[in-house]
Amino acid sequence: MTTRRHHILACLLLLAAVTGVEGQTAPEVPRLVVNVIIDQLRTDYMEAFLPLYGDNGFRRLMQQGRVYTQAEYTFSAPDRASAVASLMTGATPYEHGIVGRRWLDRSTLQPVGSVDDRTCTGSFTYERVSPVNLAVTTISDELKVTTEGKALVYGIAPDSDAALFAAGHAADGAYWMSNETGQWCTTSYYGASPSWLSYYNDSEHAARNIDRLVWEPANELVGTFNYFVSGGMKKPFRHKFKGERRFRELKASALVNEEVNDFTAHLLQNTLLGLDPVTDMLSVMFYAGSYDHKTVSECPMEMQDTYVRLDEQLARLIRMVEQKVGRGRVLFVVTGTGYSDADSSASDLSAYRIPSGEFNITRSQLLLNMYLSVVYGQGQYVETVFGNQLYFDLKLIENKGINLSEMLERSADFLIQLSGVRDVYTSQRLTQGAWTPGIRNLRNAYNPKVSGDILVQVAPGWRLVNEQTGERIQKNETYMGFPLYLYGLELEPAVVDAPVSVDRIAPTLARCMRIRAPNACTASPLTGIR
């Protein structure tokens, strides 16, 4: 009797468990994930111009999205290429290999682009590029692998490096604007160019209308609103795009975002993005930097207008995607690249008795070689310099039987004595001191295959000067805040003020799409999302 009673009780418990499981439904996966990467987006500017915005751009994200007010990169000195690569891989340049838009090829001692690839040809461009230098998988690659290629993946940006790294290795296409012709182009890396791309380039858009294009304040309010305090507002601007640099100037203006959205609309019309149960991914880059990479003091009203127009185009993108895919079926991720051209200062700080000066990297190379020749015998031990890095002739040092660690330490001790040097880091100090506070971000920005043997950290306020290239870079380590927004897919609105690193975006998307995170991503997903 007791055995029978236990059997009945077990059956009832099993039935209750099954009924409970059937009553529950797994969270819905998005039909489409849209990554909106805004180059040089700044929290202070975005919030300052809030009175000028409509209701469906930034305001919608702030009110209806999950808002992380303090996003940050976990490596020093991000730029467009390294930022996009890090966002998509959930890793740092130390792992994924993209230390910047350009670096030095140690075999030729010549600068190379981050997406250079001589094995590929361009369509509507002379650029020969691909994402082949990206050493790990992206979140879009993992989506392709998991769905056995069924997911559709595209990347769109004004420039090739951002488009390619946003798209990833396995994408269906990456598209950007040519600096020479203004046409939208792609690379043979992704296969044959689609016919709709040719059709778009033959239609009426910026490449055909550039001579008639004029950039003026979007409305009267932009021309009268005054946020910046540097000498008051200037007269309303009026910019035309002329000469050989006209398309480069267009791409560094507020009008480029409209061009990006026009092309995105065409891509949405001519692909099946978001129209079946298999999750797809679209990455789009907008521009929020200063006009033609000038300082904000040179073009304050242009900066205000850039954010107003950006707000309009952000609202337009959300509207276009939701109209095609359906509201509640799309997950939008909006964030920035963590740097700003407008931060560079052309002011003579010495006129205000502020410590400043010029650190000449090429002269430092000459002085260091003279010093090392005295210690170790004649030799061109430092082969070349690039940016703030010195590259040593490792073969020469090996042939002479010199202890590399000792030479690097001697070199660091010599360089630290020069005016304008804040600190000096050897390659060994970076790789072996990764957990030391203050070194982690420098180490994460370093990559043993392409970075130099010594990194010179120039003091804030000083300029890094390279006589060979003519570069004059103002060093500024001021904190620049930027946000992260997650919107759509019926997420509950929330505001999170605690700092959050952008390497957590990729694993968060992986959880939402029920796929594996990128293969170099060790960060944990954001909590409270699904």
C-alpha positions in Angstrom: 0.0 0.0 0.0 2.8 2.3 0.9 4.7 1.5 -2.3 1.6 2.3 -4.4 1.1 5.6 -2.5 4.7 6.6 -3.2 4.2 5.7 -6.9 1.1 7.9 -7.2 2.9 10.8 -5.4 5.9 10.5 -7.8 3.5 10.6 -10.8 1.8 13.7 -9.5 5.1 15.5 -8.9 6.3 14.6 -12.4 3.0 15.8 -13.9 3.3 19.1 -12.0 6.9 19.6 -13.2 5.9 18.9 -16.8 2.9 21.3 -16.6 5.2 24.0 -15.1 7.7 23.6 -18.0 4.9 23.8 -20.6 3.5 26.9 -19.0 6.8 28.7 -19.4 8.2 30.1 -22.6 11.9 30.9 -23.3 12.7 34.6 -24.0 12.2 35.5 -27.6 15.4 35.9 -29.6 15.6 39.1 -31.8 14.8 38.8 -35.5 17.4 41.5 -36.0 20.2 43.0 -33.9 21.3 46.5 -35.0 24.6 47.8 -33.7 24.7 51.6 -34.0 28.3 52.7 -33.4 28.6 56.5 -33.2 32.2 57.6 -33.9 33.3 60.1 -31.2 30.0 60.3 -29.4 30.3 62.3 -26.1 28.0 62.3 -23.2 28.5 66.0 -22.4 27.7 67.2 -25.9 24.8 64.8 -26.3 23.2 66.0 -23.0 24.0 69.6 -23.7 22.0 69.8 -26.9 19.0 67.9 -25.4 16.7 71.0 -25.9 17.3 70.8 -29.6 16.3 67.1 -30.1 13.0 65.5 -31.2 11.2 62.8 -29.4 12.3 59.7 -31.3 16.1 59.7 -31.3 18.2 60.2 -28.1 15.1 61.0 -26.0 13.5 57.7 -26.9 16.7 55.8 -26.0 16.9 57.7 -22.7 13.3 57.2 -21.7 12.6 53.7 -23.1 16.0 52.0 -23.2 18.4 50.4 -20.8 20.9 53.2 -20.2 24.5 52.8 -19.0 25.7 56.3 -18.4 29.4 55.5 -18.0 30.7 53.1 -20.8 34.4 52.7 -21.1 37.1 50.9 -23.0 39.6 48.7 -21.2 42.6 49.9 -23.2 44.3 53.2 -23.7 44.0 55.6 -26.7 41.2 53.9 -28.7 40.6 55.0 -32.3 38.0 54.2 -34.8 39.5 50.8 -35.9 40.5 49.5 -32.5 37.2 50.6 -31.0 35.0 48.8 -33.5 37.2 45.7 -33.4 36.9 45.6 -29.6 33.2 46.2 -29.6 32.6 43.3 -32.0 35.0 40.8 -30.5 34.6 41.6 -26.8 38.4 41.6 -26.6 41.2 44.1 -26.6 44.0 44.9 -29.1 46.3 42.6 -27.2 44.0 39.7 -28.2 42.4 40.8 -31.5 45.5 42.5 -33.0 44.0 45.8 -34.2 46.0 48.3 -32.3 44.8 51.2 -34.5 44.0 52.4 -37.9 47.6 52.1 -38.9 50.7 50.4 -37.5 54.3 49.6 -38.6 55.1 46.4 -40.5 58.3 45.2 -38.9 59.4 43.3 -42.0 59.3 46.4 -44.2 59.5 49.2 -41.6 56.6 50.8 -43.5 53.2 51.9 -42.1 50.3 49.7 -43.1 46.6 50.1 -42.8 44.6 47.9 -40.4 42.5 46.5 -43.2 45.1 46.3 -46.0 45.0 43.1 -48.0 46.7 42.8 -51.4 44.9 39.6 -52.2 41.5 41.4 -52.5 40.2 43.8 -55.1 37.7 46.6 -54.6 34.4 47.2 -56.1 33.8 50.9 -56.9 37.1 51.6 -55.1 40.9 51.1 -55.6 41.2 50.0 -51.9 42.4 46.4 -51.5 41.1 45.6 -48.1 39.6 42.9 -45.9 39.2 42.1 -42.1 41.9 39.4 -42.4 44.1 41.2 -39.8 41.4 40.7 -37.1 42.9 37.7 -35.3 39.7 36.4 -33.5 36.0 36.0 -34.1 33.4 38.7 -33.9 29.9 38.3 -32.5 28.6 38.3 -36.1 31.0 35.5 -37.0 29.7 33.4 -34.1 26.1 34.1 -35.4 27.1 32.9 -38.8 28.7 29.7 -37.5 25.8 28.9 -35.1 23.2 29.3 -37.9 25.3 27.4 -40.4 25.5 30.5 -42.6 21.8 31.2 -42.6 22.0 34.5 -40.7 22.4 37.6 -42.7 25.2 40.0 -41.6 26.1 43.4 -43.0 28.3 46.3 -41.9 27.9 49.9 -43.1 30.2 52.8 -42.3 31.7 55.9 -43.9 35.1 54.3 -43.8 36.4 50.9 -44.8 38.1 49.9 -41.4 34.9 50.5 -39.4 32.7 48.7 -42.0 34.9 45.7 -42.3 35.5 45.1 -38.5 31.8 45.7 -37.8 30.9 43.1 -40.4 33.5 40.6 -39.5 35.1 37.7 -41.4 32.0 35.7 -42.3 29.6 38.5 -43.2 27.5 38.8 -46.4 28.9 42.3 -47.1 30.6 45.4 -45.8 30.0 48.8 -47.5 31.6 52.2 -47.1 32.1 55.5 -49.0 35.0 56.1 -51.4 37.2 59.0 -50.5 37.8 59.7 -54.1 34.4 59.3 -55.8 31.9 59.3 -52.9 30.4 56.1 -54.3 29.5 53.2 -52.0 32.0 50.4 -52.4 32.9 46.9 -51.1 35.6 44.3 -51.4 36.0 41.0 -53.3 36.7 39.4 -49.9 32.9 38.9 -49.5 32.4 37.6 -53.0 30.7 39.3 -56.0 29.3 42.8 -55.6 25.5 42.7 -55.5 23.6 44.3 -58.4 21.7 46.6 -56.1 25.0 48.3 -55.2 25.6 49.3 -58.8 22.0 50.5 -59.1 22.5 52.7 -56.0 25.7 54.2 -57.3 23.9 55.2 -60.5 21.1 56.9 -58.6 20.9 60.4 -57.2 23.0 60.6 -54.1 26.0 62.4 -52.7 28.5 61.3 -55.3 26.4 62.9 -58.0 25.2 65.9 -56.1 28.3 66.9 -54.2 28.8 70.1 -56.1 25.3 71.3 -55.1 25.5 70.1 -51.5 25.5 72.8 -48.8 25.8 72.3 -45.1 24.0 75.0 -43.1 22.3 74.9 -39.6 19.4 72.5 -39.6 17.1 75.1 -38.2 17.1 78.6 -36.6 17.3 77.3 -33.1 20.7 75.6 -33.8 22.0 79.0 -34.9 20.9 80.8 -31.7 21.6 78.1 -29.1 24.9 78.8 -27.3 26.5 76.0 -25.2 30.2 76.7 -25.8 31.9 79.4 -23.8 35.0 79.8 -26.0 34.6 83.4 -27.2 30.9 83.3 -27.9 29.1 82.0 -31.0 30.2 82.7 -34.5 28.0 83.6 -37.5 25.9 80.8 -38.9 28.1 78.6 -41.0 27.7 77.6 -44.7 30.0 74.9 -46.0 30.3 73.6 -49.6 32.4 70.6 -50.6 34.9 71.4 -53.3 38.3 70.3 -54.5 40.1 67.0 -54.2 39.2 66.6 -50.5 35.5 67.2 -50.9 34.4 63.6 -50.1 36.8 63.4 -47.1 35.3 66.6 -45.8 31.7 65.3 -46.4 32.6 62.2 -44.4 33.8 64.4 -41.5 30.6 66.5 -41.4 27.1 66.1 -40.1 25.7 65.4 -43.6 27.5 62.0 -43.8 24.9 60.4 -41.4 22.1 61.1 -43.9 24.2 59.4 -46.6 24.7 56.4 -44.4 21.0 56.2 -43.7 20.1 56.5 -47.4 22.4 53.6 -48.2 21.0 51.6 -45.2 17.5 52.2 -46.4 18.5 50.8 -49.8 20.1 47.8 -48.2 17.0 47.1 -46.1 14.9 47.3 -49.3 17.1 44.8 -51.2 17.8 42.2 -48.6 15.8 39.9 -46.4 17.2 41.2 -43.1 14.9 40.4 -40.2 12.2 38.7 -42.2 12.6 35.1 -40.9 13.0 33.5 -37.5 16.8 33.3 -37.9 18.5 36.2 -36.2 20.3 38.6 -38.5 22.8 41.4 -37.6 23.3 44.9 -39.1 26.0 47.3 -37.9 25.8 51.0 -38.8 28.3 53.7 -38.0 27.4 57.4 -37.6 29.7 60.3 -37.1 29.6 62.7 -34.2 33.1 64.2 -34.5 34.1 67.8 -35.3 33.9 69.2 -38.8 36.9 68.1 -40.9 38.6 67.0 -37.7 39.1 70.5 -36.4 39.0 71.6 -32.8 35.6 72.4 -31.3 36.7 76.0 -30.7 37.0 76.4 -34.5 33.5 75.1 -35.3 31.2 75.2 -32.2 28.0 75.7 -34.1 28.9 72.9 -36.5 29.2 70.6 -33.5 25.7 71.6 -32.2 24.2 71.0 -35.7 26.0 67.6 -35.9 24.2 66.3 -32.8 20.9 67.7 -33.9 21.2 66.0 -37.3 22.5 62.8 -35.6 19.4 62.7 -33.4 17.2 63.0 -36.5 19.1 60.2 -38.4 19.1 58.0 -35.3 15.3 58.3 -35.1 15.0 57.7 -38.8 17.1 54.5 -38.6 15.0 53.1 -35.7 11.8 53.9 -37.6 13.0 52.2 -40.9 14.1 49.1 -39.1 11.0 48.7 -37.0 8.7 49.3 -40.0 10.4 46.4 -41.8 11.0 43.9 -39.0 8.3 44.9 -36.4 8.6 46.7 -33.1 9.6 44.3 -30.3 11.5 42.1 -32.7 14.6 44.2 -32.9 17.4 44.8 -30.4 19.3 48.1 -30.9 22.7 48.6 -29.3 24.0 52.2 -29.4 27.4 53.3 -28.1 30.5 55.4 -29.0 34.1 54.9 -29.9 35.6 56.4 -26.7 37.7 59.2 -28.2 37.3 62.6 -29.7 39.3 64.6 -32.3 37.8 67.8 -30.8 39.8 67.3 -27.7 43.1 68.2 -29.4 44.1 71.7 -28.6 45.9 74.1 -30.9 46.4 76.7 -28.1 49.8 77.7 -27.0 49.6 76.6 -23.4 52.9 78.3 -22.5 51.2 81.7 -23.0 49.1 80.8 -19.9 52.2 79.6 -18.0 50.9 76.0 -18.2 53.7 73.3 -18.5 54.0 72.3 -22.1 56.5 71.8 -24.9 57.4 69.4 -27.7 58.8 66.0 -27.4 60.6 65.1 -30.7 60.5 61.3 -31.1 62.9 61.3 -34.1 65.5 63.3 -32.2 65.1 61.0 -29.3 65.8 58.0 -31.6 69.0 59.7 -32.7 70.1 60.4 -29.1 69.3 56.9 -27.9 71.2 55.3 -30.7 74.3 57.5 -29.8 74.0 56.4 -26.2 73.6 52.7 -27.0 76.6 52.8 -29.4 78.7 54.0 -26.6 77.5 51.2 -24.3 77.3 48.3 -26.8 79.5 49.4 -29.7 78.5 51.0 -33.0 75.1 50.1 -34.4 71.7 51.3 -35.5 69.9 49.6 -32.6 66.7 51.6 -32.9 65.6 51.1 -36.5 62.7 53.4 -36.7 59.8 55.1 -34.8 56.1 55.2 -35.3 53.7 57.3 -33.2 55.1 57.2 -29.7 56.8 53.8 -30.1 60.5 52.9 -30.9 61.3 49.7 -32.9 64.6 48.0 -32.2 66.7 45.9 -34.7 66.2 42.6 -32.9 68.3 40.6 -35.4 71.3 43.0 -34.8 70.9 42.7 -31.1 70.7 38.9 -31.3 73.8 38.7 -33.6 75.8 40.8 -31.2 74.8 38.6 -28.3 73.4 41.5 -26.4 70.9 40.9 -23.6 67.6 42.5 -24.9 66.1 42.9 -21.5 69.1 44.8 -20.3 69.2 47.0 -23.4 65.5 47.9 -23.1 65.9 48.8 -19.4 68.9 51.0 -20.2 67.0 52.7 -23.0 64.0 53.3 -20.7 66.3 54.8 -18.0 67.8 57.1 -20.7 64.5 58.2 -22.2 62.8 59.0 -18.9 65.3 61.8 -18.4 64.2 63.7 -21.5 61.9 66.7 -21.2 58.2 66.0 -21.8 58.4 62.3 -21.0 55.9 61.1 -18.3 56.9 57.5 -18.4 58.6 54.8 -20.5 57.3 51.3 -21.0 59.3 48.4 -22.4 57.5 45.6 -24.1 58.6 43.3 -21.3 57.2 45.7 -18.7 53.9 45.7 -20.5 53.5 42.0 -20.9 54.8 41.1 -17.4 53.1 43.8 -15.5 49.6 43.4 -16.8 48.0 43.4 -13.4 49.7 46.4 -12.1 47.3 49.3 -11.6 47.7 51.9 -14.4 49.5 49.5 -16.7 46.5 47.3 -17.6 45.1 49.7 -20.2 48.5 50.2 -21.8 49.1 46.5 -21.9 45.6 45.9 -23.5 46.4 48.4 -26.2 49.7 46.6 -27.0 50.2 43.7 -29.4 53.5 41.8 -29.5 53.3 41.2 -33.3 52.9 44.8 -34.4 53.7 47.2 -31.5 57.1 48.7 -30.8 59.7 47.6 -28.2 59.5 50.8 -26.2 56.4 53.0 -25.7 57.1 56.6 -24.6 54.2 58.2 -22.6 54.3 61.9 -23.3 53.3 64.3 -20.5 49.8 65.9 -20.7 50.0 69.3 -22.5 53.1 68.4 -24.5 53.1 67.7 -28.2 54.5 64.5 -29.8 56.5 65.6 -32.9 57.8 63.4 -35.7 60.1 65.4 -38.1 60.0 62.6 -40.7 56.2 62.5 -41.1 55.4 66.1 -39.9 53.0 64.8 -37.2 52.3 67.1 -34.2 50.0 65.4 -31.8 48.7 67.1 -28.7 48.6 64.8 -25.7 45.5 65.0 -23.6 44.4 62.4 -21.1 41.1 64.0 -20.0 38.2 61.7 -19.3 35.7 61.6 -22.0 32.4 60.0 -21.1 30.1 58.2 -23.5 26.9 56.1 -23.0 25.7 52.7 -23.9 22.0 52.1 -24.8 20.1 48.9 -25.2 16.6 49.4 -26.7 13.9 47.2 -28.1 12.9 43.5 -27.6 10.6 44.6 -24.8 13.5 45.4 -22.5 12.6 47.1 -19.3 13.8 50.7 -19.1 16.5 51.3 -16.5 19.4 53.7 -15.8 22.7 52.2 -14.6 25.2 54.8 -13.4 28.0 52.3 -12.5 30.9 52.1 -15.0 30.5 49.3 -17.6 33.2 48.2 -20.1 32.2 47.8 -23.7 33.8 44.3 -23.9 30.6 43.1 -22.2 28.4 44.0 -25.2 29.4 41.0 -27.3 28.7 38.4 -24.6 25.4 40.1 -23.8 24.3 39.9 -27.4 25.5 36.3 -27.5 23.2 35.5 -24.6 20.2 37.3 -26.2 20.8 35.4 -29.5 21.6 32.1 -27.7 24.9 31.7 -29.3 28.5 31.4 -28.2 30.5 34.5 -27.4 33.5 35.4 -29.6 36.4 33.1 -29.0 38.7 35.7 -27.4 36.0 37.3 -25.2 36.4 36.6 -21.5 34.0 39.3 -20.2 30.7 38.4 -18.6 27.3 39.5 -20.0 25.5 42.5 -18.6 23.0 41.5 -15.9 19.3 42.0 -16.1 19.0 41.9 -19.9 17.3 38.5 -20.5 
